[in-house]
Amino acid sequence: MSSQGRGVSKPDLDHLDWVEKAAARERGARRERRAGERRTSAAAPPRRTAVSAPSPKRSTAALPGPGVTERRALILVTLMLILYGLVMAYSASSAEAFFKHQSSFYFVQRQALWALLGVAAMWLLSRVDYGWYRRAAVPFAVVVLIALVLVLVPGVGSSIN
């Protein structure tokens, strides 16, 4: 804790320590492999091998980078909620769907289609820079306000029950 009692003493903003520790572990593992190879090559006769191009360096981080765990958790929770909703839709409507549409999965199939479209829209919209949403917020709000007022205009909106 810092002297003022707030925050932490060492800010963990970019998680570079994860990469540095992983690189150090990788160097140590390579050192151990080389030492083991030297011990086994001293006992075994040398064999001829074709010269191959060096393999490209790979970055092996022990832990995922910042935000990866949260994104995966969000996706997992979203998919679990969709699955739960589909099970509940089947449970609530299977009998009615069977008697009206001769298939107990009629409503579940429709719900699954909309769920897939929703997941596709979620994925697509997650690829848009969030700054664009900030700039488009006011025009979207104006469009929504106009649509809400249009519902009150006779002939455009409809009254049910």
Secondary structure, DSSP 8 states (H G I E B T S, - for coil): --TTSSS-SS--SS-HHHHHHHHHHHHHHHHHHHHHHHHHHHHS-----------------SS--TTHHHHHHHHHHHHHHHHHHHHHHHHHHHHHHHHHHS-TTHHHHHHHHHHHHHHHHHHHHHTS-HHHHHHHHHHHHHHHHHHHHHHHSBTTB----
